[in-house]
Amino acid sequence: MSSPRGSAAFLASPPPQDGPSGPVGRFGALAGWAQRRRWAALVLWVAVVAAITLGASAAGTAYRNDFSLPGTDSQAATDLFKQHGSDQAGDSVEIVFKDTAGVRSAEDRVEPMLAEVRDMAGVADVRSPFADASAVSEDGTIAYASVTLDGKTEDVPTEDVARIIDTARSIATDQLQVEVGGEAARNAEDKEGPTAELAGIVAALVILVLLFGSLLAASLPLITALFAVGGAIGLIALASHVFTVADFTPPILMLVGLGVGVDYALLIFYRYRHELLAGARPAEAGRKALDSAGRTVFFAGCTVIVALLGLVALGLGSLQGIALAVAITVLITMAASLVLLPALLALFGGRIRRHVLKQQAKAAKKGTTEGDGWRAMARAVQRRPLPTLLVGVFALLALSAPALGMRLGFADSGNDPEETTSRHAYDLLAEGFGPGFNGPLVVVVKGDREAGRTVQARLATTDGVAAASPAMPSEDGALSTVFVYPTTSPQDEGTVDLVHHLRDDVAPPLEHATGAEVLVGGATAASQDVAETLAARLPLFVAVVVGVSSLLLLLVFRSVWIPVKAAVLNLLSISAALGVITLVFQHGWFGVQPGPVEAFIPALIFAIVFGLSMDYEVFLVSRIHEEWSRSQDHSQSVREGLASTGKVITAAAAIMMFVFGAFVLSSDRMLQQFGLGLAVAILLDAVVIRCLIVPAVMQMLGRWAWWLPAPLDRRLPKVSIERPS
């Protein structure tokens, strides 16, 4: 299918027909059904989404986090706690007090409050600061009470923790400051409103209006995406009762669903518009658009789903839930683009066609042809393909370099917004007891009490340890627990080194001397275990996703070099995005508080971006291949392919950038990193790679771009994403 050649080409074309003008593929047949049964398709979508929404509202949600990781020391320690009935099996929150006159002056207010907390749901034990001298700072102005919960943070209802927070803070006065810290307290604080989602919707609508010059045309891709996201949210809420779905999944799937939904619908709608300009009637344009761009969307959507389901292999419960949720969201948005959008086009096709032809007539009067600017850019790239390639690759490598020093971990209360009680509690504990007090290591000794005391004495004198609590026996006396407070903060590299030192150098001699088993656990060590395990498994995950995606491209384009090029360039854009995240969040650029990169981020960004990159790869290269099959002129096919797709790729990328960039408005550090990484990766992929590097590489490869060894060609099954001719 050649690109539009202006109004003259349209006037010279045969009279438009509504019937099929050639073979119709399966996607064209699907579009034909949706067009003929437009009202049935619309009513069906509305009914399904309404039923899912009502069902989800009635059933409620059961989101829960699961950061367990079998085979690690921290998980083994937790399992021992549970087996031997230790209170330390549950997580804790700290109620922190500060009184410049001395916290003991507020004892008559603190003790009744602690007695009330002790009787609350979700509380296993409360330790008063006045019963433990080590719980009061040296100057006597800061103290803390430990509230042990009856389960892990993810298992204790946030309402129960919220009541603890409200009760504790109710005794605060102008002189007595009361704050509540700990992971459970962080999760229980009020969540922000849907600012990011609304910002993404508004940005998408503005860009679509600018692209098409029509509110109606701009609304159709957005309506399709919103229908898809609405259905996906309800399905995931229902799925949370069966699968482990993390509580931070909904905002991720909403913005990913919105971005992908608009992206898919836009690719199909833009091809529909292209067919209208070529002279097709609305019904025929819809069938042709689905037989070309619809195939691209299906292929790209399947690639995203494969990449996301690859996250299951990483073996972390919450990450598996996110993968399942986003994969379902992508599947529904793909279905909406292939069924709902053609029905909407059938309803409004006449009005859209009149608007498109009116725009074309205005452009003809000005003497411009759609895509002229992209053709000019393609010619410039083709004149100097090697310098263009080198500049683009150098820029991506320069941005990727900081990722080599990326340190994975998890945010803690020290990264919370300054107005939160968890952040105030973190700062007070660091002020009164030292930076390591916010991330104690929990050392479990499986042996008699004498072994526990021996281990505690050795730990107290270890370099990097500020203090070690007395060994506390479990109810059955089989375990002893020692809290080890590092001299460094939980996210500091010194704490990471201390965990390795205790496990590798300190514990083995102690086990040999006492005959006991010594395990280093606790939230800080568990976070480190998760980060290191994910980092170790990531290369295999990347290799599997790249291999499967490359095989699909090999089948589709019958070329060895197309999948190689796609894999290398996609990896470059992702590594560059991770480099930017490292600069901003690890090194503290733009005033961001320095800290580790969230351990989930590389895997999530890779899975989503690698799949989405296939949208642009397949959309651009399939148009180049379409022109190549028609003309056998390689240079012209590159120019026309870019001219036909450059505008829509850029617009789709701009929408995705703003939608994903809206995550930066979140107060959650992980969501901020996620949004920034996706936005940067999409920007680089659409602008630097698809518009500059890919045309340069395709020009340099020439006819070799479509080379496939004859023996391999005979053995591979035939797969095509282009419209039947």
C-alpha positions as CSV (number, residue, x, y, z in Angstrom):
1,M,0.0,0.0,0.0
2,S,1.6,3.2,-1.1
3,S,1.4,6.4,1.0
4,P,-1.1,9.1,0.2
5,R,0.0,11.5,-2.6
6,G,-2.2,14.5,-1.9
7,S,-5.6,15.5,-3.2
8,A,-4.6,14.9,-6.8
9,A,-4.0,11.2,-6.2
10,F,-7.3,11.0,-4.4
11,L,-9.2,12.7,-7.3
12,A,-7.6,10.4,-9.8
13,S,-8.4,7.2,-7.8
14,P,-11.4,5.0,-8.7
15,P,-14.7,5.8,-7.0
16,P,-14.7,4.6,-3.4
17,Q,-16.5,1.3,-2.7
18,D,-18.0,-0.1,0.5
19,G,-17.5,-3.7,-0.4
20,P,-14.2,-5.6,-0.1
21,S,-11.7,-4.7,-2.8
22,G,-9.5,-7.7,-2.3
23,P,-8.9,-10.7,0.0
24,V,-9.9,-10.0,3.6
25,G,-7.9,-11.5,6.5
26,R,-9.1,-12.6,9.8
27,F,-8.7,-9.2,11.4
28,G,-10.5,-7.5,8.5
29,A,-13.3,-10.1,9.0
30,L,-13.4,-9.2,12.7
31,A,-13.7,-5.5,11.8
32,G,-16.4,-6.3,9.3
33,W,-18.4,-8.1,12.0
34,A,-17.9,-5.3,14.5
35,Q,-19.1,-2.8,11.9
36,R,-22.2,-4.7,10.9
37,R,-23.1,-5.4,14.5
38,R,-21.9,-2.1,15.8
39,W,-24.7,-1.7,18.4
40,A,-24.4,-5.3,19.5
41,A,-20.6,-4.8,20.0
42,L,-21.1,-1.6,21.9
43,V,-23.8,-3.0,24.1
44,L,-21.8,-6.1,24.8
45,W,-18.7,-4.1,25.9
46,V,-20.8,-1.8,28.1
47,A,-22.6,-4.8,29.6
48,V,-19.4,-6.7,30.3
49,V,-17.6,-3.7,31.9
50,A,-20.7,-2.9,34.0
51,A,-21.0,-6.5,35.2
52,I,-17.3,-6.7,36.1
53,T,-17.5,-3.4,37.9
54,L,-20.6,-4.4,39.9
55,G,-19.0,-7.8,40.7
56,A,-15.8,-6.1,41.9
57,S,-17.7,-3.6,44.0
58,A,-19.6,-6.4,45.6
59,A,-16.7,-8.6,46.2
60,G,-14.3,-5.9,47.3
61,T,-10.5,-6.3,46.9
62,A,-8.0,-8.5,48.6
63,Y,-4.7,-6.9,47.6
64,R,-1.8,-8.1,49.6
65,N,2.0,-7.9,49.3
66,D,4.2,-11.0,49.3
67,F,7.9,-10.4,49.5
68,S,8.7,-13.9,50.7
69,L,11.7,-15.5,49.0
70,P,12.3,-19.2,49.9
71,G,15.9,-20.2,50.1
72,T,17.2,-17.0,51.7
73,D,18.5,-16.5,55.3
74,S,15.9,-13.8,56.0
75,Q,13.0,-16.1,54.9
76,A,14.5,-19.0,56.9
77,A,14.6,-16.7,60.0
78,T,11.0,-15.8,59.6
79,D,10.0,-19.4,59.2
80,L,11.8,-20.3,62.4
81,F,10.0,-17.5,64.3
82,K,6.6,-19.0,63.2
83,Q,7.6,-22.5,64.0
84,H,8.7,-21.7,67.6
85,G,5.9,-19.3,68.5
86,S,8.1,-16.2,68.8
87,D,6.5,-12.8,68.9
88,Q,9.1,-11.7,66.4
89,A,7.3,-13.6,63.7
90,G,5.2,-10.4,63.4
91,D,6.4,-7.1,62.2
92,S,6.3,-4.0,64.4
93,V,5.6,-0.3,64.5
94,E,7.4,2.2,66.7
95,I,5.5,4.9,68.6
96,V,8.1,7.6,69.0
97,F,7.9,10.4,71.6
98,K,9.9,13.6,71.9
99,D,9.6,16.0,74.8
100,T,12.3,18.7,75.3
101,A,11.6,18.6,79.1
102,G,12.3,14.9,79.1
103,V,9.9,12.1,78.0
104,R,9.5,10.7,81.6
105,S,7.5,13.9,82.4
106,A,4.8,12.6,80.0
107,E,4.6,9.0,81.5
108,D,1.1,9.6,82.9
109,R,-0.1,10.3,79.3
110,V,1.9,7.7,77.5
111,E,1.2,4.6,79.7
112,P,-2.7,4.7,79.4
113,M,-2.4,5.2,75.7
114,L,-0.1,2.1,75.4
115,A,-2.5,0.1,77.5
116,E,-5.3,1.0,75.0
117,V,-3.1,0.0,72.1
118,R,-2.2,-3.3,73.7
119,D,-5.9,-4.4,73.6
120,M,-6.4,-3.4,69.9
121,A,-6.9,-5.8,67.0
122,G,-3.8,-6.8,65.2
123,V,-1.5,-6.2,68.3
124,A,0.5,-9.1,69.8
125,D,2.6,-7.1,72.3
126,V,3.6,-3.6,73.4
127,R,6.8,-2.8,75.1
128,S,6.8,0.5,77.0
129,P,9.9,2.8,76.8
130,F,9.8,3.2,80.6
131,A,10.4,-0.6,81.0
132,D,13.5,-0.6,79.0
133,A,16.3,2.0,79.5
134,S,17.7,1.3,76.0
135,A,14.4,2.7,74.6
136,V,15.2,6.2,75.9
137,S,17.9,8.4,74.3
138,E,20.9,9.4,76.3
139,D,19.6,13.0,76.8
140,G,16.2,11.7,77.8
141,T,14.2,13.7,75.3
142,I,13.4,11.0,72.7
143,A,11.9,7.5,73.4
144,Y,10.0,4.8,71.6
145,A,7.5,2.1,72.3
146,S,7.6,-1.1,70.2
147,V,4.2,-2.4,69.1
148,T,4.6,-6.0,67.8
149,L,1.9,-6.9,65.3
150,D,0.3,-10.3,65.2
151,G,1.6,-10.9,61.6
152,K,3.7,-9.6,58.8
153,T,2.9,-6.1,57.5
154,E,1.2,-7.5,54.5
155,D,-1.1,-9.7,56.6
156,V,-2.3,-7.0,59.1
157,P,-5.3,-4.9,57.9
158,T,-4.3,-1.3,57.3
159,E,-7.4,-0.2,59.3
160,D,-6.0,-1.8,62.4
161,V,-2.6,0.0,62.0
162,A,-4.5,3.3,61.2
163,R,-6.3,3.0,64.6
164,I,-2.9,2.5,66.3
165,I,-1.6,5.7,64.6
166,D,-4.7,7.7,65.6
167,T,-4.7,6.5,69.2
168,A,-1.0,7.2,69.6
169,R,-1.1,10.7,68.1
170,S,-4.2,11.6,70.1
171,I,-2.0,12.3,73.2
172,A,0.3,14.8,71.4
173,T,0.5,18.3,72.9
174,D,2.5,21.4,72.0
175,Q,5.3,20.0,74.2
176,L,4.9,16.3,73.5
177,Q,5.5,15.2,69.9
178,V,4.2,11.7,69.0
179,E,4.9,10.0,65.7
180,V,4.4,6.4,64.4
181,G,7.0,4.7,62.2
182,G,7.6,1.3,60.6
183,E,6.6,-0.3,57.3
184,A,3.1,-1.0,58.5
185,A,2.6,2.7,59.5
186,R,3.8,3.8,56.0
187,N,1.3,1.6,54.3
188,A,-1.6,2.7,56.6
189,E,-1.2,6.5,55.9
190,D,-3.8,8.1,53.7
191,K,-3.2,7.5,50.0
192,E,-3.2,10.3,47.4
193,G,-6.0,10.9,45.0
194,P,-5.9,9.9,41.3
195,T,-3.9,13.0,40.3
196,A,-1.6,11.0,38.0
197,E,-4.4,9.2,36.2
198,L,-6.3,12.5,35.5
199,A,-3.2,14.2,34.3
200,G,-2.5,11.3,31.9
201,I,-6.0,11.4,30.5
202,V,-5.9,15.2,30.0
203,A,-2.5,15.0,28.3
204,A,-3.6,12.2,26.0
205,L,-6.7,14.1,24.9
206,V,-4.8,17.3,24.2
207,I,-2.2,15.5,22.1
208,L,-4.9,13.6,20.1
209,V,-6.8,16.9,19.4
210,L,-3.6,18.5,18.2
211,L,-2.9,15.5,16.0
212,F,-6.3,15.1,14.4
213,G,-7.7,18.6,14.7
214,S,-11.0,17.1,15.8
215,L,-12.4,16.4,19.3
216,L,-14.5,13.5,17.9
217,A,-11.5,11.9,16.2
218,A,-9.4,12.5,19.3
219,S,-12.0,11.0,21.6
220,L,-12.3,7.6,19.9
221,P,-8.9,6.2,20.9
222,L,-9.3,7.6,24.4
223,I,-12.8,6.1,24.8
224,T,-11.5,2.7,23.7
225,A,-8.7,2.9,26.3
226,L,-11.0,4.0,29.1
227,F,-13.4,1.1,28.4
228,A,-10.5,-1.3,28.4
229,V,-9.0,0.0,31.6
230,G,-12.4,0.0,33.3
231,G,-12.8,-3.6,32.6
232,A,-9.3,-4.5,33.6
233,I,-9.5,-2.8,37.0
234,G,-12.6,-4.8,37.9
235,L,-11.1,-8.1,36.7
236,I,-7.9,-7.5,38.7
237,A,-9.9,-6.6,41.8
238,L,-11.7,-10.0,41.4
239,A,-8.4,-11.8,40.7
240,S,-6.9,-10.4,43.9
241,H,-9.1,-12.9,45.8
242,V,-7.4,-15.8,44.0
243,F,-3.9,-14.6,43.2
244,T,-1.4,-12.5,45.2
245,V,-1.8,-9.0,43.8
246,A,0.2,-6.2,45.5
247,D,-1.6,-3.1,46.8
248,F,0.4,-0.8,44.6
249,T,-0.8,-2.6,41.4
250,P,-3.9,-0.6,40.6
251,P,-2.1,2.7,39.8
252,I,0.4,0.8,37.7
253,L,-2.2,-1.0,35.6
254,M,-4.4,2.1,35.2
255,L,-1.6,4.2,33.7
256,V,-0.1,1.3,31.7
257,G,-3.6,0.4,30.5
258,L,-4.3,4.0,29.5
259,G,-1.0,4.5,27.7
260,V,-1.2,1.1,25.9
261,G,-4.9,1.4,25.1
262,V,-4.5,4.9,23.5
263,D,-1.4,3.7,21.7
264,Y,-3.0,0.6,20.1
265,A,-6.2,2.5,19.2
266,L,-4.2,5.3,17.8
267,L,-2.1,3.0,15.5
268,I,-5.3,1.5,14.1
269,F,-7.2,4.8,13.8
270,Y,-4.2,6.5,12.0
271,R,-4.2,3.6,9.5
272,Y,-7.9,4.0,9.1
273,R,-7.4,7.7,8.3
274,H,-4.6,6.8,5.9
275,E,-7.1,4.5,4.0
276,L,-9.7,7.3,3.9
277,L,-7.1,9.6,2.3
278,A,-6.4,6.8,-0.3
279,G,-10.1,6.9,-1.3
280,A,-11.7,4.1,0.7
281,R,-15.2,4.3,2.1
282,P,-15.4,4.2,5.9
283,A,-16.4,0.5,6.1
284,E,-13.6,-0.6,3.7
285,A,-11.1,1.7,5.5
286,G,-12.0,0.0,8.7
287,R,-11.4,-3.5,7.3
288,K,-8.1,-2.5,5.7
289,A,-6.9,-0.8,8.9
290,L,-7.6,-3.9,11.0
291,D,-5.9,-6.1,8.4
292,S,-2.7,-4.1,8.6
293,A,-2.4,-2.0,11.8
294,G,-4.7,-4.5,13.7
295,R,-2.2,-7.2,13.0
296,T,0.6,-5.0,14.3
297,V,-1.4,-4.4,17.5
298,F,-2.1,-8.1,18.0
299,F,1.6,-9.0,17.5
300,A,2.8,-6.2,19.7
301,G,0.2,-7.0,22.4
302,C,1.2,-10.7,22.4
303,T,4.9,-9.6,22.8
304,V,4.1,-7.4,25.8
305,I,2.1,-10.3,27.4
306,V,5.0,-12.7,26.8
307,A,7.5,-10.3,28.3
308,L,5.2,-9.6,31.3
309,L,4.6,-13.3,32.0
310,G,8.3,-13.8,32.0
311,L,8.3,-11.9,35.3
312,V,6.7,-15.0,36.8
313,A,10.0,-16.8,36.4
314,L,11.7,-14.4,38.8
315,G,9.9,-16.2,41.7
316,L,8.6,-13.2,43.7
317,G,4.9,-13.3,44.7
318,S,4.1,-9.6,44.4
319,L,6.0,-9.2,41.1
320,Q,4.1,-12.2,39.7
321,G,0.8,-10.5,40.7
322,I,1.8,-7.3,38.9
323,A,2.8,-9.2,35.8
324,L,-0.5,-11.0,35.7
325,A,-2.5,-7.8,36.3
326,V,-0.7,-5.8,33.6
327,A,-0.8,-8.7,31.1
328,I,-4.6,-9.0,31.6
329,T,-4.8,-5.2,31.1
330,V,-2.8,-5.4,27.9
331,L,-5.0,-8.3,26.7
332,I,-8.2,-6.4,27.3
333,T,-6.9,-3.2,25.6
334,M,-5.9,-5.2,22.6
335,A,-9.4,-6.8,22.4
336,A,-11.0,-3.3,22.7
337,S,-8.8,-2.0,19.9
338,L,-9.8,-4.9,17.6
339,V,-13.5,-5.0,18.4
340,L,-14.8,-1.9,20.2
341,L,-12.9,0.6,18.0
342,P,-14.2,-0.7,14.7
343,A,-17.7,-0.5,16.1
344,L,-17.1,3.2,17.0
345,L,-15.6,3.9,13.6
346,A,-18.7,2.4,12.0
347,L,-20.9,4.8,14.0
348,F,-18.9,8.0,13.3
349,G,-17.1,7.0,10.1
350,G,-19.0,9.5,7.9
351,R,-18.2,12.5,10.0
352,I,-14.6,11.4,10.4
353,R,-14.2,11.0,6.6
354,R,-15.6,14.4,5.9
355,H,-13.2,16.0,8.4
356,V,-10.3,14.1,7.0
357,L,-11.0,15.1,3.4
358,K,-11.6,18.7,4.5
359,Q,-8.1,18.7,6.1
360,Q,-6.6,17.2,3.0
361,A,-8.2,19.9,0.8
362,K,-6.7,22.6,3.0
363,A,-3.3,21.0,2.8
364,A,-3.6,20.7,-1.0
365,K,-4.3,24.5,-1.2
366,K,-1.1,25.1,0.7
367,G,0.8,22.8,-1.6
368,T,1.9,20.4,1.1
369,T,1.6,16.6,1.2
370,E,1.3,14.7,4.4
371,G,4.6,13.2,5.5
372,D,6.8,15.7,3.6
373,G,8.7,16.7,6.7
374,W,9.4,13.0,7.6
375,R,10.5,12.3,4.0
376,A,12.9,15.2,4.2
377,M,14.3,13.9,7.5
378,A,14.6,10.4,6.0
379,R,16.6,11.8,3.1
380,A,18.9,13.6,5.4
381,V,19.5,10.4,7.4
382,Q,20.0,8.4,4.2
383,R,22.6,10.9,2.9
384,R,24.7,10.3,6.1
385,P,23.6,7.1,7.7
386,L,26.8,6.2,9.4
387,P,27.3,9.5,11.3
388,T,23.6,9.5,12.3
389,L,24.0,5.9,13.6
390,L,27.1,6.7,15.5
391,V,25.7,9.9,17.1
392,G,22.5,8.1,18.2
393,V,24.3,5.0,19.6
394,F,26.9,7.2,21.4
395,A,24.1,9.2,23.0
396,L,22.3,6.1,24.2
397,L,25.6,4.6,25.5
398,A,26.4,7.8,27.4
399,L,23.0,7.7,29.1
400,S,23.4,4.0,29.8
401,A,26.8,4.3,31.6
402,P,25.4,5.3,35.0
403,A,23.3,2.1,35.1
404,L,26.6,0.1,35.5
405,G,26.8,1.4,39.0
406,M,23.1,1.0,39.8
407,R,22.4,-0.2,43.4
408,L,19.2,-2.0,44.0
409,G,17.2,-1.8,47.2
410,F,13.9,-0.6,48.6
411,A,12.7,2.8,49.8
412,D,12.1,3.2,53.5
413,S,10.5,5.8,55.8
414,G,13.5,8.0,55.2
415,N,12.3,8.5,51.6
416,D,8.7,9.4,52.6
417,P,7.3,12.9,52.2
418,E,8.4,15.2,55.0
419,E,4.8,15.8,56.2
420,T,4.1,12.1,57.0
421,T,4.3,10.7,60.5
422,S,6.4,7.8,59.3
423,R,9.1,10.2,58.1
424,H,9.0,12.2,61.4
425,A,9.4,9.0,63.3
426,Y,12.3,7.9,61.2
427,D,14.1,11.3,61.7
428,L,13.4,11.3,65.5
429,L,14.8,7.7,65.9
430,A,17.9,8.6,63.9
431,E,18.3,11.8,66.0
432,G,18.0,10.0,69.3
433,F,19.6,6.6,68.7
434,G,21.7,6.8,65.5
435,P,21.0,6.2,61.7
436,G,21.1,2.4,62.0
437,F,18.3,2.3,64.5
438,N,15.7,2.5,61.7
439,G,16.9,-0.7,60.1
440,P,17.9,-3.2,62.8
441,L,19.1,-6.7,61.7
442,V,17.3,-9.5,63.5
443,V,19.8,-12.3,64.3
444,V,18.1,-15.6,65.1
445,V,20.0,-18.2,67.1
446,K,18.6,-21.7,67.0
447,G,20.1,-23.2,70.2
448,D,20.1,-22.9,74.0
449,R,20.2,-19.6,75.9
450,E,23.9,-19.8,76.5
451,A,24.4,-19.9,72.7
452,G,22.2,-16.8,72.4
453,R,24.3,-14.9,75.0
454,T,27.6,-16.0,73.3
455,V,26.3,-14.8,69.9
456,Q,25.1,-11.5,71.4
457,A,28.5,-10.8,73.0
458,R,30.3,-11.4,69.7
459,L,27.9,-9.3,67.7
460,A,28.1,-6.3,70.1
461,T,31.9,-6.1,69.3
462,T,31.6,-6.5,65.5
463,D,32.8,-3.6,63.3
464,G,29.9,-1.7,61.9
465,V,27.6,-2.6,64.8
466,A,26.4,0.3,67.0
467,A,24.6,-1.9,69.6
468,A,23.2,-5.4,70.1
469,S,20.2,-6.0,72.3
470,P,20.2,-8.8,74.9
471,A,19.3,-12.2,73.5
472,M,15.5,-12.7,73.9
473,P,14.4,-16.4,74.1
474,S,11.2,-17.6,72.4
475,E,8.3,-19.2,74.3
476,D,9.7,-22.7,73.9
477,G,13.3,-21.7,74.6
478,A,14.5,-23.1,71.3
479,L,15.4,-19.7,69.8
480,S,17.1,-16.6,70.9
481,T,16.7,-13.3,69.1
482,V,19.3,-10.5,69.0
483,F,18.5,-7.1,67.5
484,V,21.7,-5.7,65.8
485,Y,21.8,-1.9,65.2
486,P,24.2,-0.9,62.4
487,T,26.2,2.3,62.6
488,T,24.8,3.2,59.1
489,S,21.3,3.8,57.8
490,P,19.3,1.0,56.2
491,Q,19.9,2.1,52.7
492,D,23.6,2.8,53.2
493,E,26.1,0.6,51.4
494,G,27.8,0.0,54.8
495,T,24.7,-1.8,56.0
496,V,24.8,-4.1,52.9
497,D,28.4,-4.8,53.7
498,L,27.6,-5.6,57.3
499,V,24.9,-8.1,56.4
500,H,27.4,-10.0,54.2
501,H,30.1,-9.7,56.9
502,L,27.8,-11.2,59.5
503,R,26.7,-14.0,57.3
504,D,30.0,-14.9,55.7
505,D,32.6,-14.1,58.4
506,V,30.9,-13.9,61.8
507,A,28.2,-16.5,61.8
508,P,30.2,-19.6,60.7
509,P,32.7,-19.5,63.6
510,L,29.9,-18.9,66.1
511,E,28.0,-21.9,64.7
512,H,31.1,-24.0,65.0
513,A,31.8,-22.9,68.6
514,T,28.2,-23.1,69.9
515,G,26.6,-25.8,67.8
516,A,23.7,-23.4,67.1
517,E,22.3,-22.2,63.8
518,V,22.8,-18.4,63.3
519,L,20.6,-16.6,60.7
520,V,20.6,-12.9,59.9
521,G,17.1,-11.7,59.1
522,G,14.7,-8.8,59.6
523,A,13.2,-6.3,57.1
524,T,16.5,-4.7,56.2
525,A,18.2,-8.0,55.4
526,A,15.1,-9.3,53.6
527,S,15.0,-6.3,51.4
528,Q,18.7,-6.9,50.5
529,D,18.0,-10.6,49.8
530,V,15.1,-9.7,47.4
531,A,17.2,-7.1,45.6
532,E,20.2,-9.4,45.2
533,T,18.0,-12.4,44.1
534,L,16.3,-10.3,41.5
535,A,19.6,-8.9,40.2
536,A,20.9,-12.5,39.9
537,R,17.9,-13.8,38.0
538,L,17.4,-10.7,35.7
539,P,19.9,-11.8,33.0
540,L,18.1,-15.1,32.4
541,F,14.8,-13.3,32.3
542,V,16.2,-10.8,29.8
543,A,17.6,-13.6,27.6
544,V,14.3,-15.5,27.5
545,V,12.2,-12.4,26.6
546,V,14.7,-11.2,24.0
547,G,15.0,-14.7,22.5
548,V,11.2,-15.2,22.2
549,S,10.6,-11.7,20.8
550,S,13.5,-12.1,18.3
551,L,12.0,-15.4,17.1
552,L,8.6,-13.8,16.5
553,L,10.3,-11.0,14.5
554,L,12.2,-13.6,12.5
555,L,9.0,-15.4,11.6
556,V,7.1,-12.2,10.7
557,F,9.8,-10.4,8.6
558,R,11.7,-13.5,7.3
559,S,14.9,-11.7,8.1
560,V,17.9,-12.4,10.3
561,W,19.0,-8.8,10.8
562,I,15.6,-7.2,11.7
563,P,15.3,-9.1,15.0
564,V,19.0,-8.6,15.8
565,K,18.7,-4.9,15.2
566,A,15.5,-4.7,17.2
567,A,16.9,-6.6,20.2
568,V,20.1,-4.5,20.4
569,L,18.3,-1.1,20.0
570,N,15.5,-2.0,22.5
571,L,18.1,-3.0,25.1
572,L,20.0,0.3,24.5
573,S,16.8,2.3,25.1
574,I,16.0,0.4,28.3
575,S,19.6,0.7,29.6
576,A,19.6,4.4,28.9
577,A,16.3,4.8,30.8
578,L,17.9,2.9,33.8
579,G,20.9,5.2,33.5
580,V,18.7,8.2,33.9
581,I,16.9,6.7,36.9
582,T,20.3,6.0,38.5
583,L,21.4,9.6,38.0
584,V,18.2,11.1,39.4
585,F,17.3,8.7,42.3
586,Q,20.6,7.2,43.3
587,H,22.8,10.2,42.8
588,G,20.2,12.8,43.7
589,W,20.0,14.9,40.6
590,F,17.3,17.6,40.5
591,G,17.1,17.7,44.3
592,V,15.8,14.2,44.7
593,Q,16.9,12.4,47.9
594,P,19.6,9.9,47.0
595,G,19.0,6.3,47.7
596,P,19.0,2.9,45.9
597,V,16.9,2.1,42.9
598,E,13.8,0.0,43.8
599,A,14.6,-3.6,43.2
600,F,11.5,-4.2,41.1
601,I,12.2,-1.4,38.6
602,P,14.7,-2.9,36.1
603,A,12.5,-6.0,35.6
604,L,9.2,-4.1,35.3
605,I,10.6,-1.5,33.0
606,F,12.3,-4.1,30.8
607,A,9.2,-6.2,30.5
608,I,6.9,-3.3,29.7
609,V,9.2,-1.2,27.5
610,F,10.6,-4.2,25.5
611,G,7.1,-5.2,24.6
612,L,5.9,-1.7,23.8
613,S,9.0,-1.1,21.7
614,M,7.7,-3.7,19.4
615,D,4.7,-1.5,18.6
616,Y,6.9,1.1,17.0
617,E,9.3,-1.5,15.6
618,V,6.6,-3.6,13.9
619,F,4.6,-0.5,12.8
620,L,7.6,1.2,11.1
621,V,9.3,-1.9,9.7
622,S,6.1,-3.4,8.4
623,R,5.4,-0.2,6.5
624,I,8.9,-0.3,5.1
625,H,8.5,-3.9,4.1
626,E,5.1,-3.2,2.5
627,E,6.7,-0.5,0.4
628,W,9.7,-2.8,-0.4
629,S,7.4,-5.6,-1.5
630,R,5.6,-3.1,-3.8
631,S,8.5,-1.2,-5.3
632,Q,11.7,-3.2,-4.6
633,D,13.3,0.3,-4.1
634,H,15.0,0.1,-0.8
635,S,15.7,3.8,-0.3
636,Q,12.2,4.8,-1.3
637,S,10.7,2.1,1.0
638,V,12.6,3.6,4.0
639,R,11.5,7.1,3.2
640,E,7.8,6.2,2.6
641,G,7.8,3.9,5.7
642,L,9.0,6.8,7.9
643,A,6.7,9.3,6.2
644,S,3.7,7.1,6.8
645,T,4.4,6.3,10.4
646,G,6.7,9.1,11.8
647,K,3.8,11.3,12.8
648,V,1.7,8.7,14.5
649,I,4.8,7.1,16.2
650,T,5.8,10.5,17.6
651,A,2.2,11.3,18.7
652,A,1.8,7.9,20.3
653,A,5.1,8.3,22.1
654,A,4.2,11.7,23.3
655,I,0.9,10.3,24.8
656,M,2.8,7.5,26.4
657,M,5.4,9.9,27.8
658,F,2.9,12.1,29.4
659,V,0.8,9.2,30.7
660,F,3.8,7.5,32.2
661,G,5.4,10.8,33.2
662,A,2.3,11.4,35.4
663,F,3.7,8.8,37.8
664,V,6.3,11.4,38.8
665,L,3.5,13.3,40.4
666,S,3.0,10.4,42.8
667,S,4.5,10.7,46.4
668,D,5.6,7.0,46.1
669,R,9.3,6.7,45.3
670,M,8.8,3.4,43.4
671,L,6.1,4.9,41.2
672,Q,8.2,8.0,40.5
673,Q,11.1,5.8,39.3
674,F,8.7,3.6,37.3
675,G,7.1,6.6,35.6
676,L,10.4,8.4,34.8
677,G,12.0,5.2,33.4
678,L,9.1,4.4,31.1
679,A,8.8,8.0,29.9
680,V,12.5,8.3,29.1
681,A,12.6,4.9,27.4
682,I,9.6,5.7,25.2
683,L,11.0,9.1,24.3
684,L,14.4,7.6,23.3
685,D,12.7,4.7,21.5
686,A,10.4,6.8,19.4
687,V,12.6,9.7,18.6
688,V,16.2,8.6,18.7
689,I,15.8,5.0,17.6
690,R,12.7,4.8,15.4
691,C,13.2,8.1,13.6
692,L,17.0,8.2,13.3
693,I,18.8,5.0,14.1
694,V,16.4,2.5,12.4
695,P,16.3,4.5,9.1
696,A,20.1,4.7,9.2
697,V,20.6,1.0,9.8
698,M,18.0,0.0,7.2
699,Q,19.7,2.3,4.6
700,M,23.1,0.8,5.4
701,L,21.8,-2.8,5.2
702,G,20.0,-2.2,1.9
703,R,18.7,-5.4,0.5
704,W,20.5,-7.4,3.2
705,A,17.9,-6.1,5.6
706,W,15.5,-8.9,4.3
707,W,18.1,-11.7,4.1
708,L,17.2,-15.1,5.4
709,P,19.2,-18.2,4.7
710,A,17.3,-20.4,2.2
711,P,17.4,-23.6,4.4
712,L,16.0,-21.6,7.3
713,D,13.4,-20.0,5.1
714,R,12.1,-23.4,4.0
715,R,11.8,-24.7,7.6
716,L,10.1,-21.6,9.2
717,P,6.3,-21.4,9.2
718,K,4.8,-18.6,7.3
719,V,3.6,-15.7,9.5
720,S,2.5,-12.3,8.2
721,I,1.2,-9.1,9.8
722,E,0.6,-7.4,6.5
723,R,-2.8,-7.1,4.7
724,P,-3.5,-9.9,2.2
725,S,-2.9,-8.8,-1.3
